[in-house]
Amino acid sequence: LLDTLKQRLTKSRVLAVRKEDYLGEKDANDILRSFGAEAVRKAVENAEEPDIGYIKELADVEDVDLNLLPKVKTGYYEIDSALGGGICFGQVCLLTGKRGNGKSTFMSNVVANAIDQGVGVFCYSGELAAYHFKRWLNCQLAGNDHMIEKQNEYGDTIYTIDPEISKRISEWYRGKAFIFDNEFVGDNDEHTALIEIVRDVANRRNVKLICIDNLMTAMDTVTEQSNLYLAQSNIVGELKKIAVRYDVAIILVAHPRKQGKGDQDSAFDNDDVSGSGDITNKVDIVMSYGRAKEGADHDCELVISKNRLAGTLRM
């Protein structure tokens, strides 16, 4: 009734009797019979404007020191410094860069550093089989000192991990690292399934960092370009809701759009991300990873072009 009156009496102030003034009764007639006219008069005089669930007094909002919010460190000093200490739980970080330039390797380095901090990690890779992803991560964790160099039948040098070291690495991250099983066959289309998977992992596993490599692998079932952009925007929006609701950090890999001849040497900006421009609006952090230009004194570059919490942009 209260909602109906508010909709009808749009130019009037609608007040509601406080719950405690009903005195355990269901309506004014029962109050009158049980407690008399004065109780009814008091209930009317004490009536208040009802709370709106999605509005609160700014003064009642909890004071939070943003510098003290819990975060997962990337393990790279300059990046963590720019982000105010790392990626906050509740944030979505978009990582982009050209194919083959190392963004997946960079992300797996972040995964390794998160595990080292005791942070549970879930990885979704639509491009790599689980065993391939594991070997990739284990090689990075093992380092050069624990790799075995061999020659294959074609005379090429190949590298494998010392089996004992590989076993020790697996036991080190047991219970803290999980990966999507690409052999699992679900009933839903892939991009719907991804959201369900991420929500289920965030809710039921001891996971605080979720890494998705990459966005386009969840879009394979969408064929029309307009639907593709809408699906991309929707999935990023849902991931942001999951990050906030379950207090997890999400890193999402997305490819940049194809560049024209005149764009090759231009600086990266957020509109360079492939697909809907709405994607970069919905995330909290945008980072671009790629190889350095010829002649630079370093191999790779990472550009932070959006940083919602700390505000610092850096290359």
VENTA-V170568 format. One record per residue. N is the residue number from 1. RES is the residue in one small letter. SS is DSSP state (2 for helix, 1 for strand, 0 for the rest). Layout:
# VENTA-V170568
N/RES/SS ; N/RES/SS
This chain:
# VENTA-V170568
1/l/0 ; 2/l/2 ; 3/d/2 ; 4/t/2 ; 5/l/2 ; 6/k/2 ; 7/q/2 ; 8/r/2 ; 9/l/0 ; 10/t/0 ; 11/k/0 ; 12/s/0 ; 13/r/0 ; 14/v/0 ; 15/l/0 ; 16/a/1 ; 17/v/0 ; 18/r/0 ; 19/k/2 ; 20/e/2 ; 21/d/2 ; 22/y/2 ; 23/l/0 ; 24/g/0 ; 25/e/0 ; 26/k/0 ; 27/d/0 ; 28/a/2 ; 29/n/2 ; 30/d/2 ; 31/i/2 ; 32/l/2 ; 33/r/2 ; 34/s/2 ; 35/f/2 ; 36/g/0 ; 37/a/2 ; 38/e/2 ; 39/a/2 ; 40/v/2 ; 41/r/2 ; 42/k/2 ; 43/a/2 ; 44/v/2 ; 45/e/2 ; 46/n/0 ; 47/a/0 ; 48/e/1 ; 49/e/0 ; 50/p/0 ; 51/d/0 ; 52/i/0 ; 53/g/0 ; 54/y/0 ; 55/i/0 ; 56/k/0 ; 57/e/0 ; 58/l/2 ; 59/a/2 ; 60/d/2 ; 61/v/0 ; 62/e/0 ; 63/d/0 ; 64/v/0 ; 65/d/0 ; 66/l/2 ; 67/n/2 ; 68/l/2 ; 69/l/0 ; 70/p/0 ; 71/k/1 ; 72/v/1 ; 73/k/0 ; 74/t/0 ; 75/g/0 ; 76/y/0 ; 77/y/2 ; 78/e/2 ; 79/i/2 ; 80/d/2 ; 81/s/2 ; 82/a/2 ; 83/l/0 ; 84/g/0 ; 85/g/0 ; 86/g/0 ; 87/i/1 ; 88/c/1 ; 89/f/0 ; 90/g/0 ; 91/q/0 ; 92/v/1 ; 93/c/1 ; 94/l/1 ; 95/l/1 ; 96/t/1 ; 97/g/0 ; 98/k/0 ; 99/r/0 ; 100/g/0 ; 101/n/0 ; 102/g/0 ; 103/k/2 ; 104/s/2 ; 105/t/2 ; 106/f/2 ; 107/m/2 ; 108/s/2 ; 109/n/2 ; 110/v/2 ; 111/v/2 ; 112/a/2 ; 113/n/2 ; 114/a/2 ; 115/i/2 ; 116/d/2 ; 117/q/0 ; 118/g/0 ; 119/v/0 ; 120/g/0 ; 121/v/1 ; 122/f/1 ; 123/c/1 ; 124/y/1 ; 125/s/1 ; 126/g/0 ; 127/e/0 ; 128/l/0 ; 129/a/0 ; 130/a/2 ; 131/y/2 ; 132/h/2 ; 133/f/2 ; 134/k/2 ; 135/r/2 ; 136/w/2 ; 137/l/2 ; 138/n/2 ; 139/c/2 ; 140/q/2 ; 141/l/2 ; 142/a/2 ; 143/g/0 ; 144/n/2 ; 145/d/2 ; 146/h/2 ; 147/m/1 ; 148/i/1 ; 149/e/1 ; 150/k/1 ; 151/q/1 ; 152/n/0 ; 153/e/0 ; 154/y/0 ; 155/g/0 ; 156/d/0 ; 157/t/1 ; 158/i/1 ; 159/y/1 ; 160/t/1 ; 161/i/1 ; 162/d/0 ; 163/p/2 ; 164/e/2 ; 165/i/2 ; 166/s/2 ; 167/k/2 ; 168/r/2 ; 169/i/2 ; 170/s/2 ; 171/e/2 ; 172/w/2 ; 173/y/0 ; 174/r/0 ; 175/g/0 ; 176/k/0 ; 177/a/1 ; 178/f/1 ; 179/i/1 ; 180/f/0 ; 181/d/0 ; 182/n/0 ; 183/e/0 ; 184/f/0 ; 185/v/0 ; 186/g/0 ; 187/d/0 ; 188/n/0 ; 189/d/0 ; 190/e/2 ; 191/h/2 ; 192/t/2 ; 193/a/2 ; 194/l/2 ; 195/i/2 ; 196/e/2 ; 197/i/2 ; 198/v/2 ; 199/r/2 ; 200/d/2 ; 201/v/2 ; 202/a/2 ; 203/n/2 ; 204/r/2 ; 205/r/0 ; 206/n/0 ; 207/v/0 ; 208/k/0 ; 209/l/1 ; 210/i/1 ; 211/c/1 ; 212/i/1 ; 213/d/1 ; 214/n/0 ; 215/l/2 ; 216/m/2 ; 217/t/2 ; 218/a/2 ; 219/m/0 ; 220/d/0 ; 221/t/0 ; 222/v/0 ; 223/t/0 ; 224/e/0 ; 225/q/2 ; 226/s/2 ; 227/n/2 ; 228/l/2 ; 229/y/2 ; 230/l/2 ; 231/a/2 ; 232/q/2 ; 233/s/2 ; 234/n/2 ; 235/i/2 ; 236/v/2 ; 237/g/2 ; 238/e/2 ; 239/l/2 ; 240/k/2 ; 241/k/2 ; 242/i/2 ; 243/a/2 ; 244/v/2 ; 245/r/2 ; 246/y/2 ; 247/d/0 ; 248/v/0 ; 249/a/1 ; 250/i/1 ; 251/i/1 ; 252/l/1 ; 253/v/1 ; 254/a/1 ; 255/h/0 ; 256/p/1 ; 257/r/0 ; 258/k/0 ; 259/q/0 ; 260/g/0 ; 261/k/2 ; 262/g/2 ; 263/d/2 ; 264/q/0 ; 265/d/0 ; 266/s/0 ; 267/a/0 ; 268/f/0 ; 269/d/0 ; 270/n/2 ; 271/d/2 ; 272/d/2 ; 273/v/1 ; 274/s/0 ; 275/g/0 ; 276/s/0 ; 277/g/0 ; 278/d/2 ; 279/i/2 ; 280/t/2 ; 281/n/2 ; 282/k/2 ; 283/v/0 ; 284/d/0 ; 285/i/1 ; 286/v/1 ; 287/m/1 ; 288/s/1 ; 289/y/1 ; 290/g/1 ; 291/r/1 ; 292/a/0 ; 293/k/0 ; 294/e/0 ; 295/g/0 ; 296/a/0 ; 297/d/0 ; 298/h/0 ; 299/d/0 ; 300/c/1 ; 301/e/1 ; 302/l/1 ; 303/v/1 ; 304/i/1 ; 305/s/1 ; 306/k/1 ; 307/n/1 ; 308/r/0 ; 309/l/0 ; 310/a/0 ; 311/g/0 ; 312/t/0 ; 313/l/0 ; 314/r/1 ; 315/m/0
